[in-house]
């Protein structure tokens, strides 16, 4: 599968753009790379988001469920 890259033009206040570039530099990346990643996440929701929703749903179902036993800190940390 071939991915073709297209350029897009955006506009924003100069101070915001410069602040974003500084943040990208601190992260050792570029504003362009950061935007591409943001755009990918925006366009294609992460599987992780679906997993998180399913986890929250499961936790709601398990509210009030008890194992009948309380483990001590030492028991929980045993390996």
JOZIDA-V583116 format. One record per backbone hydrogen bond with DSSP energy under -1.0 kcal/mol. NH is the residue of the N-H (numbers start at 1). CO is the residue of the C=O. E is the energy in kcal/mol with one decimal. If there is no record, write none. Layout:
nh->NH co->CO e->E
nh->NH co->CO e->E
This chain:
nh->17 co->13 e->-2.2
nh->18 co->14 e->-2.5
nh->19 co->15 e->-2.1
nh->20 co->16 e->-2.4
nh->21 co->17 e->-2.4
nh->22 co->18 e->-2.2
nh->23 co->19 e->-2.1
nh->24 co->20 e->-2.4
nh->25 co->21 e->-2.5
nh->26 co->22 e->-2.2
nh->27 co->23 e->-1.5
nh->28 co->25 e->-1.7
nh->29 co->24 e->-2.4
nh->34 co->30 e->-2.4
nh->35 co->31 e->-2.5
nh->36 co->32 e->-2.5
nh->37 co->33 e->-2.1
nh->38 co->34 e->-2.4
nh->39 co->35 e->-3.1
nh->40 co->36 e->-2.3
nh->41 co->37 e->-2.3
nh->42 co->38 e->-2.4
nh->43 co->39 e->-2.5
nh->44 co->40 e->-2.6
nh->50 co->46 e->-1.1
nh->51 co->47 e->-2.4
nh->52 co->48 e->-2.6
nh->53 co->49 e->-2.2
nh->54 co->50 e->-2.5
nh->55 co->51 e->-2.6
nh->56 co->52 e->-2.6
nh->57 co->53 e->-2.3
nh->58 co->54 e->-2.3
nh->59 co->55 e->-2.7
nh->60 co->56 e->-2.1
nh->61 co->57 e->-1.8
nh->62 co->58 e->-1.6
nh->65 co->62 e->-2.4
nh->76 co->72 e->-2.2
nh->77 co->73 e->-1.6
